[in-house]
Amino acid sequence: MNDSGAVLPWLVIREDDNGNRYRVGRYATRDEAQHVIDTLEDCGHQQLYWVERIRSTA
């Protein structure tokens, strides 16, 4: 949990043409994260996107 009290365990990751990886954002549900990917791909973004879950350290 972060300072705001929100739990955002789902990440959207982007990999560019050079193999560099970037976090696009954090989301509360897998469906929400997948929707972000679908929207980016529908807009013509050609990079590779995927969803990852952050493991709890507690």
C-alpha positions in Angstrom: 0.0 0.0 0.0 1.3 3.5 -0.7 0.7 6.8 1.1 -2.7 7.4 -0.5 -4.0 4.1 0.7 -4.6 2.8 -2.8 -3.4 -0.7 -3.7 -2.1 -0.7 -7.3 -0.5 -4.1 -7.9 -0.8 -4.2 -11.7 1.8 -2.6 -13.9 1.8 -1.9 -17.6 5.3 -2.2 -19.0 6.5 -1.0 -22.5 9.5 -2.3 -24.3 10.9 -0.1 -27.1 12.7 -1.1 -30.3 16.1 -1.0 -28.4 15.0 -3.3 -25.7 14.6 -0.6 -23.1 11.7 -1.2 -20.7 9.5 1.5 -19.0 6.7 1.4 -16.6 3.6 3.1 -18.2 1.5 3.0 -15.0 0.1 1.1 -12.0 -3.5 0.0 -11.8 -5.9 -1.6 -9.3 -7.1 -4.4 -11.5 -5.6 -6.5 -14.4 -8.6 -5.6 -16.5 -7.9 -1.9 -16.0 -4.2 -2.4 -17.0 -5.2 -4.4 -20.1 -7.6 -1.7 -21.1 -4.7 0.8 -21.1 -2.7 -1.5 -23.4 -5.7 -2.0 -25.7 -6.1 1.8 -25.9 -2.4 2.4 -26.7 -2.4 -0.3 -29.4 -5.6 1.0 -30.9 -3.9 4.4 -31.3 -1.2 2.8 -33.4 1.6 2.5 -30.8 3.9 -0.2 -32.1 5.9 -1.0 -29.0 5.5 -4.2 -27.0 3.2 -3.9 -24.0 2.4 -6.3 -21.2 0.9 -6.5 -17.7 2.8 -7.6 -14.6 1.6 -8.1 -11.1 3.8 -6.7 -8.2 4.4 -9.2 -5.5 3.5 -8.0 -2.0 6.6 -7.7 0.3 4.4 -7.9 3.4 
